[in-house]
Amino acid sequence: MPCMPRSGIVYLVTQESLSAGRSTVEIVEGAIRGGANVIQLREKDRPARERYELGRELRARTETAGVTFIVNDRIDLARAVEANGVHLGDEDLPIEVAREQLGPEAVIGRSVSTPDAAVKAEQAGADYLGVGSIFRTGSKDTPPEETAIGLDRVAAIRDSTGIPIVGIGGIDATNAGAVVAAGAAGVAVISAITTAADPEAATQQLSRAVINE
């Protein structure tokens, strides 16, 4: 079972509504060819049945490619599609419940925006942290206190925890290197890949920025 990489993370969060008429499967395939090593099924605006069917399709592709496959929020859906794990936010079930339901080998991520929250998530058993929103973003609605938290906060969270952290929010190839230099193990993006005319090339640019800082 693929686990969460500890460095060089290029993490695509799917959102078909931003894909200019292309399917999520097309975007994911391009991202994998370009070097993405983590894919998260998000698609919050789609019914559970559609997310399940899409999840099965993405699971087959990520498994073949050896890419970690994560489901956003839904522990039940992650289990149903045999994903590698789940990513949880403030309003989702606790990390401990996800661990109980998905087992010791599952990859469990947690969204945080402060060092205190990072410490609590690690103590609860998170395998990695999604940190953000680092810069301003139009892809996700975030509370003011969790918007544009900046690179200094990334460094502070890095100093507070021993598990990998992944920066998210307003990231593209022009600033991904700075996020990694601040202490992140990689970056997670929606728009930088999903809206790109060539998702494969956009992912390659992100990967180079992450690896070379």
HELIX and SHEET records of a PDB file:
HELIX    1   1 GLU A   16  LEU A   18  5                                   3    
HELIX    2   2 THR A   24  GLY A   34  1                                  11    
HELIX    3   3 ALA A   48  ALA A   65  1                                  18    
HELIX    4   4 ILE A   75  ALA A   80  1                                   6    
HELIX    5   5 ILE A   95  LEU A  102  1                                   8    
HELIX    6   6 PRO A  115  ALA A  124  1                                  10    
HELIX    7   7 PRO A  144  GLU A  146  5                                   3    
HELIX    8   8 LEU A  151  SER A  160  1                                  10    
HELIX    9   9 ALA A  176  ALA A  181  1                                   6    
HELIX   10  10 SER A  191  THR A  194  1                                   4    
HELIX   11  11 PRO A  199  ASN A  212  1                                  14    
SHEET    1   A 9 ILE A   9  VAL A  13  0                                        
SHEET    2   A 9 VAL A  38  LEU A  41  1                                        
SHEET    3   A 9 THR A  68  ASN A  72  1                                        
SHEET    4   A 9 GLY A  85  LEU A  88  1                                        
SHEET    5   A 9 VAL A 107  VAL A 112  1                                        
SHEET    6   A 9 TYR A 128  GLY A 132  1                                        
SHEET    7   A 9 ILE A 165  ILE A 168  1                                        
SHEET    8   A 9 GLY A 186  VAL A 189  1                                        
SHEET    9   A 9 ILE A   9  VAL A  13  1                                        
END                                                                             
